[in-house]
């Protein structure tokens, strides 16, 4: 599913019961299953926080960034990076100090340990896959800088190593999060055709005491054919909030196209969100958060 923001997206909407056939929305059985998934997700996240010994700095998404675009003559670069085929072709610097600072938009800050450029590069390439046709990207140097990153507490500026590469103007960045302090959440996986019901949220916005979940749903309201309205509920723990989205479709026997659009649903929390993460309930992964007001 594309993660572009804007107008209509082509997407298989979770409320659809099949290709072109509108489903009956979120059934009681689906809702019970989603609530259990949410409770299980919170338990896994709580354990991940306990193992990491911290919950304040939890990046959302890839810690590796790219500055610039691959040249038209460089067909190898994108593929080599995708498969983690990156190696140091020169000695890389150590960290100039023991800690760096993460700063959020609201002025809050958090000190994090800094890794050397070499150790951070090992993280960048960890989990790399075989790619016989890839020519490894050669790192020729590195400097410590900062980068913008999404976290469970909103956008932040974090320390990052910036790597120069042989034969290209593209540079790579990587936030040096020590493995021992990383909150590692393993998502659930399902057999194709055996996925739970419900809708996975993509991000969240906090305004006052209300949490708004953003997700892909029907482009039309429930008052229109093939449309749907949505509500949400939250399952909470000390470290996170898992959001369940409930679909209320126009009807359950309509033939509809699988077209999706950005939709929202708002839920009141029992306690202020604070530094807790927001999770999508179906797999239990944290999502980006924006705070307004």
Rosetta blueprint (number, residue, H / E / L):
1 X L
2 X L
3 X L
4 X L
5 X L
6 X L
7 X L
8 X L
9 X E
10 X E
11 X L
12 X L
13 X L
14 X L
15 X L
16 X E
17 X E
18 X E
19 X L
20 X L
21 X E
22 X E
23 X L
24 X L
25 X L
26 X L
27 X L
28 X H
29 X H
30 X H
31 X H
32 X H
33 X H
34 X H
35 X H
36 X H
37 X H
38 X H
39 X H
40 X H
41 X H
42 X H
43 X H
44 X H
45 X H
46 X H
47 X H
48 X H
49 X H
50 X H
51 X H
52 X H
53 X L
54 X L
55 X L
56 X L
57 X L
58 X L
59 X E
60 X L
61 X L
62 X L
63 X L
64 X E
65 X E
66 X E
67 X E
68 X L
69 X L
70 X L
71 X L
72 X L
73 X L
74 X L
75 X L
76 X H
77 X H
78 X H
79 X H
80 X H
81 X H
82 X H
83 X L
84 X L
85 X L
86 X E
87 X E
88 X E
89 X L
90 X L
91 X L
92 X L
93 X L
94 X L
95 X L
96 X L
97 X L
98 X L
99 X E
100 X E
101 X E
102 X E
103 X E
104 X E
105 X L
106 X L
107 X L
108 X L
109 X E
110 X E
111 X E
112 X E
113 X E
114 X L
115 X L
116 X L
117 X H
118 X H
119 X H
120 X H
121 X H
122 X H
123 X H
124 X H
125 X H
126 X L
127 X L
128 X L
129 X L
130 X L
131 X L
132 X L
133 X L
134 X L
135 X L
136 X L
137 X E
138 X E
139 X E
140 X E
141 X E
142 X E
143 X E
144 X E
145 X E
146 X E
147 X E
148 X E
149 X E
150 X L
151 X E
152 X L
153 X L
154 X L
155 X L
156 X E
157 X E
158 X E
159 X E
160 X E
161 X E
162 X E
163 X E
164 X E
165 X E
166 X L
167 X L
168 X L
169 X L
170 X L
171 X E
172 X E
173 X E
174 X E
175 X L
176 X L
177 X L
178 X L
179 X H
180 X H
181 X H
182 X L
183 X L
184 X L
185 X L
186 X L
187 X L
188 X L
189 X L
190 X L
191 X L
192 X L
193 X L
194 X L
195 X L
196 X L
197 X L
198 X L
199 X E
200 X L
201 X E
202 X E
203 X E
204 X E
205 X E
206 X E
207 X E
208 X L
209 X L
210 X E
211 X E
212 X E
213 X E
214 X E
215 X E
216 X E
217 X E
218 X E
219 X L
220 X L
221 X L
222 X L
223 X L
224 X L
225 X L
226 X L
227 X L
228 X E
229 X E
230 X E
231 X E
232 X E
233 X E
234 X E
235 X E
236 X E
237 X L
238 X L
239 X L
240 X E
241 X E
242 X E
243 X E
244 X E
245 X E
246 X E
247 X E
248 X E
249 X E
250 X L
251 X L
252 X L
253 X L
254 X L
255 X E
256 X L
257 X L
258 X L
259 X E
260 X E
261 X E
262 X E
263 X E
264 X E
265 X E
266 X E
267 X E
268 X E
269 X L
270 X L
271 X L
272 X L
273 X L
274 X L
275 X L
276 X L
277 X E
278 X E
279 X E
280 X E
281 X L
282 X L
283 X L
284 X L
285 X L
286 X E
287 X L
288 X E
289 X E
290 X E
291 X E
292 X E
293 X L
